[in-house]
Amino acid sequence: MPPAGGDGPRDALLPARVEVARYLESYRTWERRQLAAPADRGTQAGFEDAAYTLSVLMGRRCGREAVVAAENYLHACPTQHVCAAPPAPVVGGRTAQHAA
């Protein structure tokens, strides 16, 4: 049972952005295939698998919720220096920008 005020899986740690982007792209690829060939059982199975995988990855109950959560997650810029420029490399004990 989630803690009071918590949202269960939504409060859990989220996977790496690279993984979310990869599975979201897989979902979108299968979605396009499904729209192009709705009667194809193999395509339907691939689409359902991609939706399920993304749902589990994002801790959501359905594929549509997982897609929205993944898109929001990928477009958010957390305050933990994820969007900041990486530190300058160290060269000879000094940062590269000061080594020259």
C-alpha positions as CSV (number, residue, x, y, z in Angstrom):
1,M,0.0,0.0,0.0
2,P,1.5,3.4,-1.0
3,P,2.2,5.9,1.8
4,A,-0.5,8.4,2.6
5,G,-0.5,11.2,0.1
6,G,1.6,9.2,-2.3
7,D,0.7,8.1,-5.8
8,G,2.2,4.6,-5.7
9,P,4.3,3.8,-8.7
10,R,4.3,7.5,-9.9
11,D,6.4,8.4,-6.8
12,A,8.9,5.6,-7.5
13,L,12.3,6.1,-9.2
14,L,12.0,6.6,-12.9
15,P,14.2,4.9,-15.5
16,A,17.0,6.6,-17.4
17,R,15.7,9.1,-20.0
18,V,17.5,7.1,-22.8
19,E,15.5,4.0,-21.9
20,V,12.2,6.0,-21.8
21,A,13.0,7.6,-25.2
22,R,13.9,4.2,-26.7
23,Y,10.6,2.5,-25.5
24,L,8.5,5.5,-26.4
25,E,10.0,5.4,-30.0
26,S,9.3,1.6,-30.1
27,Y,5.7,2.3,-29.1
28,R,5.3,5.0,-31.7
29,T,6.7,2.7,-34.4
30,W,4.3,0.0,-33.5
31,E,1.5,2.5,-33.3
32,R,2.2,3.6,-36.9
33,R,2.3,0.0,-38.1
34,Q,-1.0,-0.7,-36.3
35,L,-2.7,2.3,-38.0
36,A,-1.4,1.2,-41.4
37,A,-2.4,-2.5,-41.0
38,P,-5.2,-2.7,-38.3
39,A,-6.1,-6.3,-39.3
40,D,-2.6,-7.7,-39.0
41,R,-2.4,-9.9,-35.9
42,G,1.4,-9.7,-35.7
43,T,1.3,-5.9,-35.8
44,Q,-1.5,-5.9,-33.2
45,A,0.6,-8.1,-30.9
46,G,3.7,-5.9,-31.3
47,F,1.7,-2.8,-30.6
48,E,0.2,-4.4,-27.4
49,D,3.6,-5.6,-26.3
50,A,5.1,-2.1,-26.8
51,A,2.2,-0.5,-24.9
52,Y,2.5,-2.9,-22.0
53,T,6.3,-2.5,-21.8
54,L,5.9,1.3,-21.7
55,S,3.1,1.0,-19.1
56,V,5.3,-1.1,-16.8
57,L,8.3,1.2,-17.4
58,M,6.4,4.3,-16.5
59,G,4.2,2.7,-13.7
60,R,0.9,3.4,-15.5
61,R,-2.2,1.3,-16.0
62,C,-2.5,1.7,-19.7
63,G,-0.5,2.6,-22.8
64,R,-2.1,6.0,-23.4
65,E,-1.3,7.1,-19.8
66,A,2.2,5.7,-20.2
67,V,2.8,7.7,-23.4
68,V,1.7,10.9,-21.8
69,A,3.9,10.2,-18.7
70,A,6.9,9.3,-20.9
71,E,6.5,12.5,-23.0
72,N,6.2,14.6,-19.9
73,Y,9.2,13.0,-18.3
74,L,11.3,13.5,-21.4
75,H,10.3,17.1,-21.8
76,A,10.7,18.1,-18.2
77,C,14.0,19.6,-17.1
78,P,14.7,18.6,-13.5
79,T,16.7,20.9,-11.2
80,Q,19.4,18.3,-10.8
81,H,21.8,19.6,-13.4
82,V,20.5,17.2,-16.1
83,C,20.0,20.0,-18.6
84,A,23.1,22.0,-17.5
85,A,26.3,21.8,-19.6
86,P,28.6,19.0,-18.5
87,P,31.7,20.1,-16.5
88,A,34.8,20.9,-18.5
89,P,37.2,18.0,-18.8
90,V,40.3,18.0,-16.6
91,V,43.6,18.2,-18.4
92,G,46.8,18.0,-16.4
93,G,45.0,18.7,-13.1
94,R,43.3,21.8,-14.5
95,T,40.0,22.2,-16.4
96,A,40.5,22.3,-20.2
97,Q,39.3,25.9,-20.4
98,H,42.0,27.0,-18.0
99,A,44.8,24.7,-19.3
100,A,45.6,26.8,-22.3
